[in-house]
Amino acid sequence: METKTTITLTEDNFEEEVLNSGDIVVVDFWADWCGPCHVIAPVIEELADEYEGRVKIGKLDTEASPKIAERFGIRSIPTLLFFKDGQIVDQAIGALPKSVLVEKLNQLL
């Protein structure tokens, strides 16, 4: 589920790619069995392409990295967390329309 513009996040690289990043980072918490996650996946890919160089977009499989999901209190997926300078500044839960996500991203830029 990774393209050249999305980053596959794991427990090994989360700290470096998200928390220690000076960039705006969006983390898509998802799982393979989650229908709505598959619905929103193409939108996430489009956003990664459209915001390349301005926003880092990563995908974290909650099944493969449960400690990270637990650390951030992820209770339902898909959940998108928006980080700026390593801090959560916004979130989106569910398969939201692209326009809503674009609005959230533009507010952070």
C-alpha positions in Angstrom: 0.0 0.0 0.0 3.0 2.3 -0.3 3.8 4.6 -3.2 6.9 6.7 -3.6 5.2 9.6 -1.8 3.7 7.8 1.3 6.0 6.5 4.0 5.4 3.1 5.7 5.6 3.8 9.4 6.6 1.2 11.9 7.5 1.1 15.6 11.1 1.3 14.4 10.9 4.5 12.4 7.9 6.4 13.9 10.0 8.5 16.3 12.4 9.6 13.6 9.8 10.1 10.8 7.1 11.7 12.8 8.0 12.9 16.3 11.5 14.2 15.5 10.5 15.6 12.1 10.2 19.4 11.7 7.7 18.8 8.9 4.0 18.6 9.0 3.2 14.9 9.1 -0.1 13.1 8.6 -0.3 9.6 9.9 -3.0 7.3 8.5 -3.7 4.6 11.1 -5.2 1.7 9.1 -5.4 -2.1 8.9 -5.8 -4.5 6.0 -9.2 -5.9 7.3 -10.7 -2.4 7.6 -13.1 -1.6 4.7 -13.2 2.2 5.3 -9.4 2.2 5.3 -9.4 0.8 1.8 -12.0 3.4 0.8 -9.8 6.3 2.0 -6.5 4.8 0.8 -6.7 6.3 -2.8 -7.4 9.8 -1.3 -4.4 9.4 1.0 -2.2 8.6 -2.0 -3.6 11.6 -4.0 -2.8 13.9 -1.0 0.7 12.5 -0.7 1.3 13.3 -4.4 -0.3 16.7 -4.3 1.4 17.9 -1.1 4.8 16.2 -1.8 7.6 18.4 -0.5 5.2 20.3 1.8 3.6 17.6 3.9 4.9 14.1 4.8 2.2 11.5 4.7 2.7 8.1 6.4 0.7 5.0 6.8 0.9 3.0 10.0 -0.6 -0.6 10.0 -2.2 -0.9 13.5 -1.9 -4.7 13.3 1.9 -4.5 12.6 2.6 -1.6 15.1 0.0 -1.9 17.9 2.2 -0.1 20.5 2.1 3.1 18.4 -1.7 2.9 17.9 -2.1 2.3 21.7 0.2 5.1 22.6 -2.0 7.6 20.7 -5.3 6.1 21.9 -6.4 5.0 18.4 -9.8 3.4 19.0 -11.3 3.3 15.5 -9.7 3.3 12.1 -9.1 4.9 9.8 -7.8 7.7 12.0 -5.6 10.4 10.7 -3.4 12.3 13.1 -1.8 15.6 12.0 1.5 16.4 13.6 3.4 19.7 13.4 6.9 19.8 15.1 6.2 16.4 16.6 2.9 17.5 18.3 -0.6 16.4 17.4 -2.4 19.5 16.1 -5.5 17.9 14.5 -7.2 14.6 13.8 -9.8 13.1 11.5 -11.6 9.9 12.2 -13.4 7.8 9.5 -13.3 7.8 5.7 -13.8 11.6 5.3 -14.1 13.3 1.9 -10.9 14.6 0.3 -12.2 18.2 0.6 -12.3 18.0 4.4 -8.7 16.7 4.5 -7.5 19.3 2.1 -9.0 22.0 4.3 -7.2 20.6 7.4 -3.9 20.4 5.6 -4.2 23.9 4.2 -4.8 25.3 7.7 -1.5 23.8 8.8 0.5 25.2 5.9 
